[in-house]
Amino acid sequence: MASRNLRRRKGRTILTVSGIVVGVALIMVLLSLTAGTSDRTSGLIRDILPAQITVVNSTIPTGGGAGLRALFTTAYPLNQSTTSAISGLSGVYAVTGQLSATGYVDGDAVLLSGIDPSTYSNVTGGLNILSGTSITSASGNQVVLGETLASRLGVSVGSSVTVGANATGGATYTVVGIYSSGNAFLDRSIYVSLTNAQAIVGDQGKVSEIYVKADTSSNVTQIASEIGSKVPGVKVVTSSNLATAASTLSGTLTTFFTVIGLVALLAGGFGVVNTMMISVSERTREIGTLKALGATQGQIMKIFISEAFLIGIIGAVAGILIGAIVSFALPSFTGAASASGLGGAGVGGLFRGALAPSITPGLVLLSLALGVSVGVLAGLYPAWHASKMDPVEALRHV
């Protein structure tokens, strides 16, 4: 009976179901992208900071977009001599300075990293070279390209590329190696010697960050504290600090987006209540007839709750499907927009494809449960109202 009643009023049913669909789809899109971005962020932190301790300028901003932009500019440099001061501290195994900035290779925006070939591998373990070698000399125009970037540019070991601080100028560099980080974002990066990077961006004697490795893992906290107290003008960050911060941010975003989705789902629930109340009003004669034939209050309630359940499950399933499609289509759209210039130039071009949805069975079950629950809860009052209808009064409409 519930299925038949919904089919009899197809237009109204579709409009009612659409409210549940929008809410469930919104929850699917927001939470799947949040989960995927959280996974990507954790991977980036792990890959960008292979060292145990990272030292940056104490004035570098930490919040919002300013903190993100600071990772790719030299607006907050440290003196390269700071590496010597840190290396003299007790318990420090190795120290290396790195200069990170936005650069260009053959006109393509990349993350430019300048490293000291003599110390970089001791601290970070070095680059995962697929072909060729890493940078072997502090002098000479040598460059190591990420696998994704090399494929995009169509170059290989031995090729010549133009590296510069802008899209139109630069010097000729020889590709000595191709590396892979296992991360598409980082594989759009290039590595040159620290001396060359300083010359490209015009910051001689400066570094963006200093990586530190302790002699034992148990000394990391002690060394980080000592660097903060003995080396002026620096901020010390351990990889565990960033992981905790990323986890906190992810939790905040998940809560925020869940609330947005629930608000949309609640609006859909009001639509169900409104439709069901109208349905009760229109079916007074039917309800009166059923009661006259001996239908109990519980049976009347079951009919209307079944309708609400069907509305909820149809809306939830449709919302999950639409949400999944949008979740996987949205990153492609944003990537195409960035590639066509809509996403902006410079640093913005480095983040193409940064959105990566993560749809898990848990998320699907959560969305399904929310959609069905909202439908059923929204149908409780109309069902109760119908079950309490006086059959004598209802039969007057027959």
Phi, psi and chi 1 to 4 in degrees:
 res  aa     phi    psi   chi1   chi2   chi3   chi4
   1 MET       -  -40.3  -69.0 -178.1   66.4      -
   2 ALA   -63.0  -44.1      -      -      -      -
   3 SER   -63.9  -41.1  175.8      -      -      -
   4 ARG   -64.5  -41.9 -177.3 -164.7   64.9 -165.4
   5 ASN   -62.8  -37.5  -71.3  -29.1      -      -
   6 LEU   -69.3  -36.7  -67.6  179.2      -      -
   7 ARG   -70.2  -28.6  -69.9 -161.8  -56.1  -90.4
   8 ARG   -68.6  -26.7  -78.6 -168.0  -52.0 -179.6
   9 ARG  -122.2   66.3  -58.8  170.4  176.7   82.5
  10 LYS   -61.8  -44.3  -66.4 -179.7 -179.3  177.8
  11 GLY   -60.8  -47.2      -      -      -      -
  12 ARG   -65.6  -38.9 -177.4 -174.0  -61.6  169.5
  13 THR   -62.9  -42.9  -60.8      -      -      -
  14 ILE   -62.2  -43.2  -68.7  173.6      -      -
  15 LEU   -65.4  -39.0  -69.8  175.1      -      -
  16 THR   -67.4  -44.9  -54.4      -      -      -
  17 VAL   -62.7  -34.7  168.2      -      -      -
  18 SER   -61.4  -31.2   64.9      -      -      -
  19 GLY   -63.3  -41.8      -      -      -      -
  20 ILE   -67.4  -39.7  -56.1  -66.1      -      -
  21 VAL   -59.1  -47.5  170.5      -      -      -
  22 VAL   -61.4  -45.6  170.9      -      -      -
  23 GLY   -63.6  -46.4      -      -      -      -
  24 VAL   -66.3  -42.9  171.9      -      -      -
  25 ALA   -62.2  -40.2      -      -      -      -
  26 LEU   -63.5  -42.4 -171.3   58.5      -      -
  27 ILE   -62.9  -43.8  -73.3  176.5      -      -
  28 MET   -58.8  -48.0  -81.6  -72.4  -66.8      -
  29 VAL   -64.6  -50.8  171.5      -      -      -
  30 LEU   -64.8  -46.5  -66.2  177.2      -      -
  31 LEU   -73.3  -35.0  -66.2 -171.1      -      -
  32 SER   -68.0  -40.0   66.0      -      -      -
  33 LEU   -70.9  -36.1  -69.8  178.0      -      -
  34 THR   -63.8  -45.1  -59.3      -      -      -
  35 ALA   -64.1  -43.1      -      -      -      -
  36 GLY   -64.9  -41.1      -      -      -      -
  37 THR   -66.0  -36.7  -57.7      -      -      -
  38 SER   -62.9  -44.0  176.1      -      -      -
  39 ASP   -62.9  -41.9  -66.8  -18.6      -      -
  40 ARG   -64.8  -41.5 -180.0   67.6   61.4   86.8
  41 THR   -62.9  -43.1  -58.6      -      -      -
  42 SER   -61.3  -40.3  -62.3      -      -      -
  43 GLY   -65.8  -39.8      -      -      -      -
  44 LEU   -64.3  -43.1  -75.7  175.0      -      -
  45 ILE   -61.1  -43.1  -69.8  174.2      -      -
  46 ARG   -65.6  -38.5 -178.0  176.9   58.2 -107.9
  47 ASP   -82.8  -37.1  -65.1  -24.4      -      -
  48 ILE   -73.0  -34.6  -69.8  176.4      -      -
  49 LEU  -115.2   72.4  -61.1  176.5      -      -
  50 PRO   -71.3  -20.1   26.7  -33.4      -      -
  51 ALA   -78.2  162.9      -      -      -      -
  52 GLN   -77.8  -31.3  -63.2  163.6  -47.6      -
  53 ILE  -132.5  136.5  -58.6  170.6      -      -
  54 THR  -121.3  132.3  -58.5      -      -      -
  55 VAL  -115.4  127.4 -179.7      -      -      -
  56 VAL  -131.1  174.7  -64.3      -      -      -
  57 ASN   -65.1  138.0 -166.1  -51.6      -      -
  58 SER   -67.5  -18.1   60.4      -      -      -
  59 THR   -92.3    1.2   59.0      -      -      -
  60 ILE   -66.1  133.4 -168.6  170.8      -      -
  61 PRO   -67.6  151.5   23.1  -31.9      -      -
  62 THR  -116.8   -9.0   56.4      -      -      -
  63 GLY  -114.6  151.0      -      -      -      -
  64 GLY    62.3 -156.3      -      -      -      -
  65 GLY   -67.4  -25.2      -      -      -      -
  66 ALA   -63.2  -40.2      -      -      -      -
  67 GLY   -65.1  -37.4      -      -      -      -
  68 LEU   -68.3  -44.8 -175.1   60.3      -      -
  69 ARG   -63.1  -33.0  -72.6 -166.7  -60.7  -87.4
  70 ALA   -62.8  -23.6      -      -      -      -
  71 LEU   -68.4  -21.3  -67.4  174.1      -      -
  72 PHE  -119.7   21.2  -54.2  101.4      -      -
  73 THR  -132.3  167.6   69.2      -      -      -
  74 THR  -109.9   30.0   54.4      -      -      -
  75 ALA   -73.2  -17.0      -      -      -      -
  76 TYR  -130.0   67.1  -54.4   91.6      -      -
  77 PRO   -84.0  166.7   32.1  -35.0      -      -
  78 LEU  -117.2  152.9  -70.0  168.2      -      -
  79 ASN   -69.6  137.1  -71.2  -37.3      -      -
  80 GLN   -61.8  -24.8 -169.6  172.7  -14.7      -
  81 SER   -65.8  -17.0   58.5      -      -      -
  82 THR   -62.2  -29.0  -54.3      -      -      -
  83 THR   -61.9  -37.0   58.0      -      -      -
  84 SER   -67.2  -39.6  -60.0      -      -      -
  85 ALA   -63.6  -38.7      -      -      -      -
  86 ILE   -73.2  -39.8  -65.7  174.9      -      -
  87 SER   -63.4  -21.3   63.5      -      -      -
  88 GLY   -83.0   -4.5      -      -      -      -
  89 LEU   -78.1  150.7  -61.7  177.0      -      -
  90 SER   -67.7  137.1  175.4      -      -      -
  91 GLY    89.7   -6.0      -      -      -      -
  92 VAL   -83.6  123.6  172.9      -      -      -
  93 TYR   -86.3  -45.8  172.0   73.5      -      -
  94 ALA  -156.0  152.7      -      -      -      -
  95 VAL  -138.5  141.6 -180.0      -      -      -
  96 THR  -145.9  142.9 -170.4      -      -      -
  97 GLY   -99.7  148.5      -      -      -      -
  98 GLN  -138.0  141.4  178.2  171.1  -49.3      -
  99 LEU  -111.2  119.7 -175.6   66.7      -      -
 100 SER  -115.4  134.3  -59.1      -      -      -
 101 ALA  -160.3  167.2      -      -      -      -
 102 THR   -80.4  127.9  -59.0      -      -      -
 103 GLY  -130.9 -175.3      -      -      -      -
 104 TYR  -137.2  138.6  -70.6   82.9      -      -
 105 VAL  -123.8  116.2  176.1      -      -      -
 106 ASP    50.3   39.2  -71.8  -13.3      -      -
 107 GLY    83.1    0.2      -      -      -      -
 108 ASP   -99.8  129.7 -157.0   27.3      -      -
 109 ALA   -67.5  133.3      -      -      -      -
 110 VAL  -142.7  167.9  -62.9      -      -      -
 111 LEU   -89.9  114.1  173.6   58.7      -      -
 112 LEU   -92.5  124.7  169.7   68.6      -      -
 113 SER  -122.4  125.8  -63.3      -      -      -
 114 GLY  -103.8  125.6      -      -      -      -
 115 ILE  -127.5  158.7   59.7  175.3      -      -
 116 ASP   -93.6  108.8  179.4    2.6      -      -
 117 PRO   -56.2  -28.6  -21.9   32.8      -      -
 118 SER   -78.2  -20.3   63.1      -      -      -
 119 THR  -123.5  -17.5   59.0      -      -      -
 120 TYR   -60.1  -46.9 -176.1   77.7      -      -
 121 SER   -65.3  -34.6  -65.2      -      -      -
 122 ASN   -62.9  -32.3  -68.3  -25.0      -      -
 123 VAL   -91.1  -45.3  180.0      -      -      -
 124 THR  -101.3  -12.6   66.1      -      -      -
 125 GLY    90.1   -4.4      -      -      -      -
 126 GLY    83.5  175.6      -      -      -      -
 127 LEU   -85.3  151.3  -60.4  172.4      -      -
 128 ASN   -85.3   87.8  178.8   28.2      -      -
 129 ILE   -77.0  124.7  -59.1  -64.2      -      -
 130 LEU   -88.2  -38.3  -61.7  179.4      -      -
 131 SER  -149.0  149.0   60.0      -      -      -
 132 GLY    80.8 -149.1      -      -      -      -
 133 THR  -134.2  171.5   64.1      -      -      -
 134 SER   -82.2  179.7 -174.1      -      -      -
 135 ILE   -65.8  128.8  -60.0  169.6      -      -
 136 THR  -107.7  -10.3   57.8      -      -      -
 137 SER  -144.0  144.6  172.3      -      -      -
 138 ALA   -73.2  -16.2      -      -      -      -
 139 SER  -114.2  162.8   60.1      -      -      -
 140 GLY    92.4  142.7      -      -      -      -
 141 ASN   -85.0   81.2  -70.7   -1.2      -      -
 142 GLN  -109.5  143.9  -60.5  178.2  -17.4      -
 143 VAL  -141.2  141.5   61.8      -      -      -
 144 VAL  -113.8  127.4  174.3      -      -      -
 145 LEU  -106.5  148.0  -85.6   62.4      -      -
 146 GLY   -69.3  152.8      -      -      -      -
 147 GLU   -59.3  -44.3 -178.4 -178.3   20.4      -
 148 THR   -63.4  -43.2  -58.2      -      -      -
 149 LEU   -66.2  -44.1  179.1   61.5      -      -
 150 ALA   -59.9  -41.0      -      -      -      -
 151 SER   -66.1  -40.0  176.1      -      -      -
 152 ARG   -63.8  -40.5  176.3 -177.8  175.7   87.6
 153 LEU   -84.8  -14.6  -62.5  177.5      -      -
 154 GLY    70.9   39.0      -      -      -      -
 155 VAL  -118.4  164.7  -60.1      -      -      -
 156 SER  -143.3 -179.6   58.9      -      -      -
 157 VAL   -59.6  130.4  174.4      -      -      -
 158 GLY   100.1  -15.8      -      -      -      -
 159 SER   -72.7  160.4  -60.1      -      -      -
 160 SER  -109.3  136.7  -65.0      -      -      -
 161 VAL  -133.7  161.1  -65.5      -      -      -
 162 THR  -102.3  122.1  -59.6      -      -      -
 163 VAL  -115.7  129.6  179.9      -      -      -
 164 GLY  -157.1 -179.9      -      -      -      -
 165 ALA   -87.4   -8.0      -      -      -      -
 166 ASN  -142.1  175.4   53.5   63.0      -      -
 167 ALA   -77.6  -12.7      -      -      -      -
 168 THR  -111.5  -15.5   57.0      -      -      -
 169 GLY  -121.3 -173.9      -      -      -      -
 170 GLY   135.3  179.5      -      -      -      -
 171 ALA  -116.6  161.7      -      -      -      -
 172 THR   -83.7  129.3  -59.2      -      -      -
 173 TYR  -122.7  149.9  -80.5   69.5      -      -
 174 THR   -98.7  130.0  -59.2      -      -      -
 175 VAL   -75.4  113.7  178.5      -      -      -
 176 VAL  -101.1  -13.3  -64.3      -      -      -
 177 GLY  -163.4  155.8      -      -      -      -
 178 ILE  -120.6  129.3  -53.3  -67.0      -      -
 179 TYR  -121.7  163.6   82.3   95.8      -      -
 180 SER  -133.2  133.5  172.4      -      -      -
 181 SER  -101.9   -9.4   66.0      -      -      -
 182 GLY    80.3    7.9      -      -      -      -
 183 ASN  -131.4  121.5 -174.3  -65.2      -      -
 184 ALA   -60.4  -33.5      -      -      -      -
 185 PHE   -65.7  -50.6  169.7   78.5      -      -
 186 LEU   -69.8  -24.7  -67.2  179.6      -      -
 187 ASP   -75.0    3.7  -78.5   -8.9      -      -
 188 ARG   -97.7   15.5  -72.5 -178.4   54.2   83.3
 189 SER  -100.3  165.1  -54.3      -      -      -
 190 ILE  -133.1  154.9   67.5  168.9      -      -
 191 TYR  -124.5  130.2  -75.8   82.2      -      -
 192 VAL  -128.2  174.7  -62.2      -      -      -
 193 SER   -68.9  154.1   69.9      -      -      -
 194 LEU   -58.8  -39.8 -179.9   57.3      -      -
 195 THR   -61.3  -43.9  -57.6      -      -      -
 196 ASN   -67.7  -39.9  -75.1  -20.1      -      -
 197 ALA   -63.0  -41.1      -      -      -      -
 198 GLN   -63.3  -36.8  -69.3  169.0  -20.0      -
 199 ALA   -69.6  -37.9      -      -      -      -
 200 ILE   -64.2  -46.2  -70.0  171.9      -      -
 201 VAL   -92.5   -5.2  -60.0      -      -      -
 202 GLY    76.8   33.4      -      -      -      -
 203 ASP  -125.4   67.4  -95.1  -23.9      -      -
 204 GLN   -63.8  137.2  -78.8   75.7   11.6      -
 205 GLY    75.7   14.7      -      -      -      -
 206 LYS  -121.1  154.1  -56.7  -69.3 -176.0  179.2
 207 VAL  -135.7  155.4  -67.1      -      -      -
 208 SER   -86.6  -38.7  -56.5      -      -      -
 209 GLU  -148.8  157.5   54.3  -86.5  -24.6      -
 210 ILE  -123.4  126.8  -62.2  171.9      -      -
 211 TYR   -98.5  136.9  -64.4  141.3      -      -
 212 VAL  -128.5  136.7 -176.7      -      -      -
 213 LYS  -118.1  131.2  176.4  172.2  -76.7 -171.8
 214 ALA   -83.8  158.0      -      -      -      -
 215 ASP   -68.2  -30.4   52.4    5.1      -      -
 216 THR  -139.6  151.6   62.6      -      -      -
 217 SER   -64.4  -26.1   57.6      -      -      -
 218 SER   -70.8  -16.1   59.6      -      -      -
 219 ASN   -93.0   -1.4  -73.6  -20.6      -      -
 220 VAL   -58.8  -50.8  170.7      -      -      -
 221 THR   -62.0  -42.3  -57.6      -      -      -
 222 GLN   -63.9  -44.9  176.1 -174.5  -17.7      -
 223 ILE   -65.9  -41.4  -66.5  172.6      -      -
 224 ALA   -60.1  -41.5      -      -      -      -
 225 SER   -66.4  -39.5  176.5      -      -      -
 226 GLU   -68.1  -39.7 -168.9  173.0   -1.3      -
 227 ILE   -61.7  -43.9  -68.1  173.1      -      -
 228 GLY   -62.9  -31.5      -      -      -      -
 229 SER   -90.1  -28.0   61.9      -      -      -
 230 LYS  -102.9  -20.1  -67.1 -172.9  176.2 -179.4
 231 VAL  -108.2  113.0 -179.0      -      -      -
 232 PRO   -73.2  150.6   27.3  -34.5      -      -
 233 GLY    75.4   19.3      -      -      -      -
 234 VAL  -124.2  157.3  -58.9      -      -      -
 235 LYS  -118.9  131.9  179.9 -172.5  -60.1 -179.1
 236 VAL  -107.6  129.9 -176.4      -      -      -
 237 VAL  -129.9  130.9 -178.8      -      -      -
 238 THR  -100.6  157.1   63.5      -      -      -
 239 SER   -60.7  -32.4   54.7      -      -      -
 240 SER   -67.8  -33.6   59.2      -      -      -
 241 ASN   -62.0  -45.4  -66.7  149.5      -      -
 242 LEU   -67.6  -38.1  -75.3  179.4      -      -
 243 ALA   -62.7  -40.8      -      -      -      -
 244 THR   -65.5  -42.7  -58.8      -      -      -
 245 ALA   -63.2  -41.7      -      -      -      -
 246 ALA   -63.9  -39.7      -      -      -      -
 247 SER   -64.8  -41.5  177.5      -      -      -
 248 THR   -64.2  -44.0  -58.2      -      -      -
 249 LEU   -62.1  -42.8  176.1   60.8      -      -
 250 SER   -61.6  -42.8  174.3      -      -      -
 251 GLY   -63.3  -39.9      -      -      -      -
 252 THR   -64.1  -45.4  -57.8      -      -      -
 253 LEU   -63.6  -41.1  -71.6  176.5      -      -
 254 THR   -61.0  -45.3  -61.0      -      -      -
 255 THR   -62.2  -45.6  -57.7      -      -      -
 256 PHE   -60.8  -48.5  175.8   70.1      -      -
 257 PHE   -70.7  -31.4  -71.9  140.9      -      -
 258 THR   -63.8  -41.3  -60.1      -      -      -
 259 VAL   -62.1  -43.5  170.6      -      -      -
 260 ILE   -59.6  -46.4  -67.0  177.0      -      -
 261 GLY   -63.9  -39.3      -      -      -      -
 262 LEU   -67.0  -34.6  -71.4  176.6      -      -
 263 VAL   -62.5  -45.0  169.2      -      -      -
 264 ALA   -63.5  -39.7      -      -      -      -
 265 LEU   -68.1  -36.3 -158.2   53.1      -      -
 266 LEU   -64.1  -40.3 -175.6   61.5      -      -
 267 ALA   -60.5  -39.7      -      -      -      -
 268 GLY   -64.3  -35.0      -      -      -      -
 269 GLY   -63.6  -39.1      -      -      -      -
 270 PHE   -63.3  -34.4  -79.2  114.6      -      -
 271 GLY   -63.9  -38.9      -      -      -      -
 272 VAL   -64.3  -44.9  175.0      -      -      -
 273 VAL   -58.2  -47.0  173.2      -      -      -
 274 ASN   -61.6  -45.9 -177.8   60.2      -      -
 275 THR   -64.7  -42.7  -61.0      -      -      -
 276 MET   -66.2  -38.1  -64.5  -71.2  -69.4      -
 277 MET   -65.6  -40.8  -71.0  -60.3  -65.4      -
 278 ILE   -62.8  -40.0  -66.4  174.2      -      -
 279 SER   -62.6  -42.1  178.2      -      -      -
 280 VAL   -61.0  -44.4  170.1      -      -      -
 281 SER   -62.0  -41.7  176.4      -      -      -
 282 GLU   -72.5  -23.5  -69.1  177.9  -15.4      -
 283 ARG  -107.4   28.5  -67.4  157.9   60.9 -172.8
 284 THR   -57.4  -44.0  -58.8      -      -      -
 285 ARG   -62.4  -42.2 -179.6  174.1   60.0 -178.1
 286 GLU   -63.5  -42.2  176.7 -174.5  -24.6      -
 287 ILE   -65.9  -43.6  -65.1  168.7      -      -
 288 GLY   -61.0  -40.9      -      -      -      -
 289 THR   -63.8  -44.3  -58.4      -      -      -
 290 LEU   -61.2  -41.6  -71.3  171.7      -      -
 291 LYS   -68.5  -37.0  -77.4 -154.5  164.5 -172.1
 292 ALA   -64.6  -29.5      -      -      -      -
 293 LEU   -84.1   -1.4  -67.9  174.4      -      -
 294 GLY   109.0    7.7      -      -      -      -
 295 ALA   -66.5  135.4      -      -      -      -
 296 THR   -85.3  169.0   64.2      -      -      -
 297 GLN   -60.5  -39.9  -70.0 -174.7   -2.2      -
 298 GLY   -62.5  -38.2      -      -      -      -
 299 GLN   -69.0  -39.4  -70.9  171.8  -32.9      -
 300 ILE   -63.0  -43.0  -62.4  -63.2      -      -
 301 MET   -61.6  -41.1  -78.1 -164.5   70.0      -
 302 LYS   -59.9  -38.3  -73.9  179.3 -178.9  178.5
 303 ILE   -61.5  -48.4  -67.5  173.3      -      -
 304 PHE   -74.8  -35.7  -76.0   89.8      -      -
 305 ILE   -67.2  -34.4  -70.8  178.0      -      -
 306 SER   -62.6  -40.3  -64.8      -      -      -
 307 GLU   -62.1  -44.7  -69.1 -176.5   23.8      -
 308 ALA   -63.6  -38.3      -      -      -      -
 309 PHE   -63.3  -43.8  173.8   79.0      -      -
 310 LEU   -62.9  -42.2  -71.8  175.1      -      -
 311 ILE   -60.4  -44.2  -71.4  173.3      -      -
 312 GLY   -64.5  -45.4      -      -      -      -
 313 ILE   -73.3  -36.3 -162.8  166.0      -      -
 314 ILE   -64.7  -44.7  -67.3  171.3      -      -
 315 GLY   -64.7  -38.8      -      -      -      -
 316 ALA   -67.0  -45.9      -      -      -      -
 317 VAL   -63.6  -45.2  171.3      -      -      -
 318 ALA   -64.0  -39.9      -      -      -      -
 319 GLY   -64.8  -38.6      -      -      -      -
 320 ILE   -63.8  -44.5  -71.1  171.2      -      -
 321 LEU   -64.2  -46.9  -67.0  175.4      -      -
 322 ILE   -65.6  -41.9  -67.0  174.4      -      -
 323 GLY   -61.9  -39.7      -      -      -      -
 324 ALA   -65.6  -42.1      -      -      -      -
 325 ILE   -63.1  -46.2  -67.4  172.3      -      -
 326 VAL   -65.0  -39.3  172.9      -      -      -
 327 SER   -60.0  -40.2  -64.6      -      -      -
 328 PHE   -84.4  -23.7  -76.2  103.0      -      -
 329 ALA   -81.8  -31.8      -      -      -      -
 330 LEU   -60.9  -45.6 -170.5   60.0      -      -
 331 PRO   -59.7  -36.3  -25.6   36.0      -      -
 332 SER   -65.8  -38.9  -60.8      -      -      -
 333 PHE   -66.4  -46.0  172.4   77.6      -      -
 334 THR   -65.6  -34.9   55.7      -      -      -
 335 GLY   -65.8  -41.6      -      -      -      -
 336 ALA   -66.8  -38.4      -      -      -      -
 337 ALA   -63.8  -41.6      -      -      -      -
 338 SER   -65.5  -41.9  179.5      -      -      -
 339 ALA   -65.4  -29.8      -      -      -      -
 340 SER   -88.2    0.2   63.2      -      -      -
 341 GLY   101.4   -8.2      -      -      -      -
 342 LEU   -70.1  -24.9  -62.4  177.9      -      -
 343 GLY   -86.6   -0.4      -      -      -      -
 344 GLY    92.5  163.5      -      -      -      -
 345 ALA  -102.7 -174.0      -      -      -      -
 346 GLY    67.1 -130.6      -      -      -      -
 347 VAL   -59.6  -35.7  174.9      -      -      -
 348 GLY   -56.6  -33.2      -      -      -      -
 349 GLY   -68.4  -16.9      -      -      -      -
 350 LEU   -75.3  -18.4  -64.4  172.4      -      -
 351 PHE  -101.8   17.8  -68.9   92.8      -      -
 352 ARG   -60.6  132.6  -64.0  171.5 -169.4  162.7
 353 GLY    77.1   15.8      -      -      -      -
 354 ALA   -70.6  -26.9      -      -      -      -
 355 LEU   -75.6  127.2  -68.1  176.9      -      -
 356 ALA  -142.7  104.8      -      -      -      -
 357 PRO   -67.3  150.8   26.6  -34.7      -      -
 358 SER  -132.0   99.5  176.3      -      -      -
 359 ILE  -101.6  112.8  -62.3  179.1      -      -
 360 THR  -108.6  160.1   62.5      -      -      -
 361 PRO   -56.4  -35.1  -26.3   35.2      -      -
 362 GLY   -62.4  -41.4      -      -      -      -
 363 LEU   -67.0  -40.4  177.5   56.6      -      -
 364 VAL   -62.7  -45.6  172.9      -      -      -
 365 LEU   -65.3  -38.6  -69.7  175.9      -      -
 366 LEU   -62.3  -46.1  173.3   63.9      -      -
 367 SER   -64.0  -41.1  -58.9      -      -      -
 368 LEU   -64.0  -45.1 -178.3   63.8      -      -
 369 ALA   -63.7  -41.2      -      -      -      -
 370 LEU   -64.5  -44.4  -73.3  173.8      -      -
 371 GLY   -62.3  -46.5      -      -      -      -
 372 VAL   -66.8  -42.3  173.2      -      -      -
 373 SER   -62.1  -45.1  -61.8      -      -      -
 374 VAL   -62.3  -41.5  167.8      -      -      -
 375 GLY   -61.9  -47.1      -      -      -      -
 376 VAL   -67.7  -45.8  172.0      -      -      -
 377 LEU   -62.6  -37.8  -69.0  174.6      -      -
 378 ALA   -68.0  -24.4      -      -      -      -
 379 GLY   -90.6   -5.5      -      -      -      -
 380 LEU   -64.3  -48.8  -75.0  177.6      -      -
 381 TYR   -65.6  -47.8  176.4   73.7      -      -
 382 PRO   -57.2  -39.0  -26.0   36.0      -      -
 383 ALA   -65.4  -42.8      -      -      -      -
 384 TRP   -63.6  -42.6  176.2   83.1      -      -
 385 HIS   -60.4  -42.0 -177.7   73.7      -      -
 386 ALA   -66.8  -39.7      -      -      -      -
 387 SER   -68.8  -25.6   70.0      -      -      -
 388 LYS   -88.1   -0.5  -68.5  -65.0 -176.2 -179.4
 389 MET   -64.4  135.2 -171.3  174.2  -67.5      -
 390 ASP   -73.0  118.9 -175.3   -4.9      -      -
 391 PRO   -61.3  -34.4   20.4  -31.0      -      -
 392 VAL   -64.0  -44.4  176.0      -      -      -
 393 GLU   -65.7  -39.6 -177.3   69.7   23.8      -
 394 ALA   -66.6  -34.9      -      -      -      -
 395 LEU   -71.6  -13.6  -75.6  173.1      -      -
 396 ARG   -63.2  -23.0  -69.3 -179.4 -179.1  179.7
 397 HIS   -85.1   -5.6  -63.6  -87.4      -      -
 398 VAL   -75.6      -  177.0      -      -      -
